C-alpha cells in the first residue's frame, strides 16, 4: 500500500506542478512580450502623468489598453494585481514532487552505483546543497560588479551552469542529475521573485503610497532578474520532460548533452525576446538548430550488429526474468512498484517477443533499464539481449 500511496502523491503533485507552471510561465512570457511591444503614449497628458509606454490589443472579442509607468502612478489604485503565487506554487509543488520521487526514492531515481557509491542520506544532502548553493552563488554574482557588463555576466553564468551540469552528472544517475539541474535553475527563478522582484515592488508601492518618488533601482533590479528568468525557462522546461528521453540522460556524455540542449533553449528564447522588439536576426535560432542537430548526430546509435555466439530464447528469458520482471510483471515483486511501469509486463514468452524492440532500446541502446540498475544487469546480459534482437528477436 505504501508504493500505491506514493504513486498517488506523485500523480497529484505532478498535476498541480504542471498547472501552476503553465500559469507562471504564461504570465511571465506575456509580460516580457508586453514590455517589448510598448509604444510611446499617444496623448501628451499620459506622458505628463508618468506613462512610459502603452499598448492596444484585442483578444476574446474585447479591446485592451495597457499602460506602463516610468516609475509609478501618482496615486496607487485600491486594487493592484500581483503576480507571485504562480511562481511560489510552481516551486512548492515541484519541491514536493522532488522529495516524493527523487529523494524518498533515491535508490531508484537518484543514485546510480555505476556513477558514484552514495548512501541515500548523502545523496539527498548533496542534492539539497546544490539547490541552496546555486541560488547563493547566483545572487552574489548578480550583486557583484560583473552584473554591470551583460556579456561578461552571461559568459560567467554559462560557465557556472555548465559546471553545475557536469558536477551533477558525476554524482547522480543521469535522470536524477538532469532533474536537479532543472531544480537549481527553477529555484533561482522563484528566489528572484521572492527575494528581489516582489520586495522591490512592495517598496515602490509603499513609497508611492506615501507620496514619495520610488527608488528606480528597485525596478532596474527586478527587470534584470526577470530577464534572467525568461532565459532560464526553456532549459527548465526541457528538463521537466527529459525523463522520457533516456537517450540523453543515460549517454556517456550526458552532461555535455544537457549543456548543449540548455544552451539551445536559451538561444531560442533570445531570438523570441528580440523578435518582440521588431526585426530580429535569425542567428540565435540557426545556432540552436546546429547545436540540436549536432547532439542528435553525436548520440545516434552506430550501425553494426552484435558479435559473439548465437543465443537461445532460454538465455533471453533468464535475463528478463532476473533483471526485468521484478518490476515489469502483472504482479511486481520490487517494493517500489505496484504495477508494471508503462504497463509493460513480461511474464510470458509472447509478451517478451512482442516487446522485443522496446527491450532492446531500453536495455542496450538507451541503457535506461533496469532503472538505476536496481536488479544489477551485467554487460554480458545486455549483450545477450542485443544479439537476440539482432538475430530477429523471436522464440
C-alpha positions in Angstrom: 0.0 0.0 0.0 2.9 2.4 0.6 4.0 2.3 -3.0 0.4 2.8 -4.1 0.1 5.8 -1.8 3.3 7.3 -3.2 2.1 6.8 -6.7 -1.0 8.9 -5.9 1.2 11.6 -4.3 3.3 11.6 -7.4 0.3 11.9 -9.7 -1.4 14.7 -7.8 1.8 16.7 -7.2 2.8 16.4 -10.9 -0.6 17.6 -12.0 -0.5 20.6 -9.6 3.1 21.4 -10.7 2.1 21.3 -14.4 -0.9 23.6 -13.8 0.9 26.2 -11.8 3.9 26.0 -14.1 1.7 26.8 -17.1 0.2 29.8 -15.2 3.7 31.1 -14.1 5.4 30.7 -17.5 2.3 32.0 -19.3 2.2 35.2 -17.3 6.0 35.6 -17.5 6.0 35.2 -21.2 3.1 37.6 -21.6 4.8 40.4 -19.6 8.1 40.0 -21.4 6.1 40.3 -24.7 4.1 43.3 -23.4 7.2 45.1 -22.2 8.9 44.7 -25.5 5.9 45.9 -27.5 5.1 49.1 -25.7 5.0 52.3 -27.7 5.3 55.9 -26.6 2.0 57.2 -25.2 -0.1 58.9 -27.8 -1.6 61.5 -25.5 0.6 64.3 -24.0 -1.5 64.1 -20.9 -0.4 60.4 -20.4 3.2 61.3 -20.8 2.9 64.1 -18.3 1.4 61.8 -15.6 4.4 59.4 -16.0 3.2 56.9 -18.6 6.3 55.5 -20.3 4.6 53.2 -22.8 1.3 51.8 -23.8 -0.2 49.0 -26.0 -3.5 48.3 -27.5 -4.6 44.7 -28.1 -7.7 42.7 -28.9 -8.5 39.3 -27.5 -11.6 37.2 -27.0 -13.8 39.8 -28.5 -12.6 42.7 -26.3 -10.2 45.6 -26.6 -7.5 46.1 -24.0 -5.4 49.2 -23.3 -2.2 48.5 -21.2 0.0 51.3 -19.9 3.3 51.1 -18.1 4.5 53.9 -15.9 8.1 55.0 -16.0 8.3 54.6 -12.2 4.8 54.6 -10.5 1.5 56.5 -10.8 0.8 59.5 -8.6 -2.0 57.6 -6.8 -1.8 53.8 -6.2 -5.2 52.2 -7.1 -7.1 50.3 -4.5 -6.9 47.1 -6.5 -3.4 46.2 -7.6 -2.8 42.7 -9.0 0.4 41.0 -8.0 1.9 38.1 -10.0 3.7 35.9 -7.4 1.7 32.9 -6.3 2.1 31.2 -9.7 5.8 31.2 -9.1 5.6 30.1 -5.4 3.0 27.4 -6.2 5.1 26.0 -9.0 8.2 25.8 -6.8 6.4 24.3 -3.8 4.7 21.6 -5.8 7.9 20.9 -7.7 9.9 20.5 -4.5 7.2 18.3 -3.1 7.4 16.2 -6.2 11.2 16.1 -6.0 11.0 14.8 -2.4 8.4 12.2 -3.2 10.0 10.8 -6.3 13.8 11.5 -6.2 14.6 11.9 -2.5 12.2 9.4 -1.0 13.0 7.0 -3.9 16.7 8.0 -4.0 17.9 4.4 -4.5 15.7 4.1 -7.6 15.7 7.5 -9.3 18.7 9.4 -7.9 21.6 7.1 -7.1 23.4 5.1 -9.7 26.2 2.9 -8.2 28.0 2.9 -11.6 28.3 6.7 -11.3 29.1 7.1 -7.6 28.6 4.9 -4.5 26.3 7.1 -2.3 24.0 6.4 0.6 20.5 7.8 0.2 21.2 10.3 3.0 24.4 11.6 1.5 22.8 11.8 -2.0 19.9 13.8 -0.7 22.2 16.1 1.3 24.3 16.8 -1.7 21.2 17.5 -3.8 19.9 20.0 -1.3 23.4 21.6 -1.1 23.4 22.1 -4.9 20.0 23.7 -4.8 20.8 26.1 -2.0 24.3 26.8 -3.2 23.1 27.5 -6.7 21.0 30.4 -5.5 23.6 31.8 -3.2 26.3 31.9 -5.9 24.0 33.3 -8.5 22.7 36.0 -6.1 26.2 37.1 -5.2 27.1 37.2 -8.8 24.2 39.5 -9.6 25.3 41.8 -6.8 28.9 41.9 -8.0 30.4 44.3 -10.5 30.2 41.6 -13.1 26.5 42.2 -13.5 27.1 45.7 -15.0 28.5 44.1 -18.1 25.8 41.9 -19.7 28.2 39.9 -22.0 30.8 39.2 -19.3 28.0 38.2 -16.9 26.4 35.9 -19.4 29.7 34.2 -20.1 30.4 33.6 -16.4 26.9 32.4 -15.8 27.2 30.0 -18.8 30.5 28.6 -17.4 28.9 28.1 -13.9 25.8 26.5 -15.3 28.0 24.2 -17.4 30.0 23.3 -14.3 26.7 22.6 -12.5 25.6 20.2 -15.2 29.0 18.4 -15.2 29.1 18.1 -11.4 25.6 16.7 -11.0 26.3 14.1 -13.7 29.4 13.0 -11.8 27.4 12.3 -8.6 24.0 11.1 -9.6 22.3 8.9 -12.1 21.5 10.7 -15.4 17.8 11.1 -14.7 18.4 12.4 -11.2 21.2 14.7 -12.4 19.0 16.2 -15.1 16.1 16.9 -12.8 18.3 18.5 -10.2 19.8 20.8 -12.8 16.3 22.0 -13.6 15.5 22.3 -9.9 18.6 24.5 -9.3 17.6 26.8 -12.2 13.9 26.8 -11.1 14.9 27.7 -7.5 16.9 30.6 -8.8 13.9 31.8 -10.8 11.5 31.6 -7.9 14.0 33.1 -5.4 14.4 36.0 -7.8 10.7 36.6 -7.5 10.6 36.1 -3.7 13.8 37.9 -2.6 14.2 40.6 -5.3 11.3 41.3 -7.6 8.4 41.3 -5.1 10.2 43.1 -2.2 11.3 45.8 -4.7 7.8 46.2 -6.0 6.5 46.4 -2.4 9.0 49.2 -1.6 7.9 51.0 -4.8 4.2 50.7 -3.9 4.8 51.9 -0.3 6.9 54.9 -1.5 4.2 55.9 -4.0 1.5 55.5 -1.3 3.4 57.9 0.9 3.7 60.4 -1.9 7.4 59.8 -2.4 9.3 59.0 -5.5 10.0 55.3 -5.6 13.7 54.2 -5.9 14.1 53.4 -9.7 16.8 50.9 -8.8 14.1 48.6 -7.4 12.6 48.5 -10.9 16.0 48.1 -12.6 17.0 45.1 -10.3 13.6 43.5 -10.8 13.9 43.9 -14.6 17.4 42.3 -14.6 16.2 39.2 -12.6 13.0 38.9 -14.8 15.2 38.8 -17.9 17.4 36.1 -16.4 14.2 34.1 -15.5 12.9 34.2 -19.1 16.2 32.8 -20.5 16.2 30.0 -17.9 12.6 29.0 -18.8 13.2 26.8 -21.9 16.1 24.9 -20.3 14.0 24.2 -17.3 11.1 23.0 -19.5 13.4 20.6 -21.3 14.5 19.1 -18.0 10.9 18.7 -16.9 10.3 16.4 -19.9 13.8 14.8 -20.0 12.8 11.7 -18.0 11.1 10.5 -21.2 14.3 10.6 -23.2 16.8 8.2 -21.7 18.9 8.6 -24.9 20.0 11.9 -23.5 20.5 11.4 -19.7 21.9 7.9 -20.0 24.5 8.8 -22.6 28.2 8.6 -21.6 28.4 12.4 -22.2 25.1 13.2 -20.6 26.5 16.4 -19.0 27.6 17.7 -22.4 24.2 16.9 -23.9 22.5 18.7 -21.1 24.6 21.8 -21.5 24.1 21.8 -25.3 20.3 21.5 -25.1 20.0 24.1 -22.3 22.1 26.5 -24.4 19.9 25.8 -27.5 16.8 26.6 -25.4 18.3 29.9 -24.2 19.3 30.9 -27.7 15.8 30.2 -28.9 14.4 32.4 -26.1 16.9 35.1 -27.0 15.5 35.2 -30.5 11.9 35.5 -29.4 12.7 38.3 -26.9 14.5 40.2 -29.7 11.7 39.5 -32.1 9.2 41.1 -29.7 11.1 44.3 -30.3 10.8 44.1 -34.1 13.0 42.6 -36.7 15.5 40.2 -35.2 18.5 38.2 -36.5 17.9 34.5 -37.1 21.4 33.8 -35.9 20.4 32.5 -32.4 17.8 30.2 -34.0 20.4 28.9 -36.5 22.9 28.3 -33.8 20.3 26.5 -31.7 19.4 24.3 -34.7 23.1 23.5 -35.3 23.6 22.5 -31.7 20.5 20.3 -31.6 21.4 18.6 -34.9 25.0 18.1 -33.6 23.6 16.4 -30.5 21.3 14.2 -32.5 24.2 13.1 -34.7 26.5 12.5 -31.8 24.2 10.3 -29.8 22.7 8.4 -32.7 23.1 4.6 -32.5 26.0 3.4 -34.5 25.4 0.7 -37.2 26.8 -2.8 -36.7 25.4 -5.9 -35.3 26.3 -7.6 -32.0 29.1 -10.1 -32.3 29.5 -13.4 -30.5 27.9 -16.8 -30.3 24.2 -17.1 -31.1 21.9 -17.1 -28.1 18.8 -19.1 -27.4 15.5 -17.7 -26.3 16.0 -19.6 -23.0 19.1 -17.3 -22.4 17.0 -14.2 -23.1 14.1 -15.5 -20.9 16.5 -16.0 -18.0 17.8 -12.4 -18.3 14.3 -11.0 -18.5 13.1 -13.0 -15.5 16.0 -12.0 -13.3 16.5 -8.4 -14.4 13.2 -7.1 -15.8 10.3 -9.0 -14.3 10.9 -7.8 -10.7 9.2 -4.6 -12.0 7.7 -5.4 -15.4 5.2 -8.0 -14.3 1.5 -8.2 -13.7 2.5 -8.7 -10.0 5.8 -6.8 -9.5 8.0 -8.1 -6.7 10.0 -4.9 -6.3 8.5 -2.8 -3.4 8.8 0.4 -5.3 6.2 -0.6 -7.9 2.6 -1.6 -7.5 2.1 -2.1 -11.3 4.3 -2.7 -14.3 5.9 0.6 -15.4 4.4 2.0 -18.6 2.0 -1.0 -18.5 4.8 -3.3 -19.9 4.5 -6.8 -18.4 7.0 -9.5 -19.5 5.5 -12.6 -17.7 5.1 -14.7 -20.8 7.2 -15.6 -23.8 4.7 -13.9 -26.1 4.9 -10.7 -24.1 8.7 -10.8 -24.3 8.7 -11.2 -28.1 6.0 -8.5 -28.5 8.2 -6.1 -26.6 11.5 -7.1 -28.3 12.1 -3.7 -29.8 11.4 -1.8 -26.6 13.5 -4.2 -24.5 16.4 -3.7 -26.9 16.1 0.0 -26.9 15.8 0.4 -23.2 18.5 -2.1 -22.1 21.0 -2.0 -24.9 20.7 1.3 -26.8 19.5 3.8 -24.2 20.6 1.7 -21.2 17.8 3.2 -19.2 16.6 -0.2 -17.9 16.7 -1.5 -15.3 16.1 1.9 -13.8 19.1 2.8 -11.7 20.3 -0.7 -12.5 18.2 -1.9 -9.5 18.5 -5.5 -10.5 22.2 -5.5 -11.4 22.1 -6.4 -15.0 25.6 -7.1 -16.4 27.2 -6.1 -19.6 27.2 -9.7 -20.7 23.4 -9.9 -20.1 22.9 -6.7 -22.1 24.9 -8.3 -24.9 22.7 -11.4 -24.8 19.6 -9.2 -25.4 21.4 -7.3 -28.2 22.5 -10.5 -30.0 19.0 -11.9 -29.6 17.4 -8.8 -31.1 19.8 -8.6 -34.0 19.0 -12.2 -34.8 15.3 -11.5 -35.2 14.0 -11.2 -31.6 11.9 -14.3 -31.8 11.4 -17.6 -29.9 
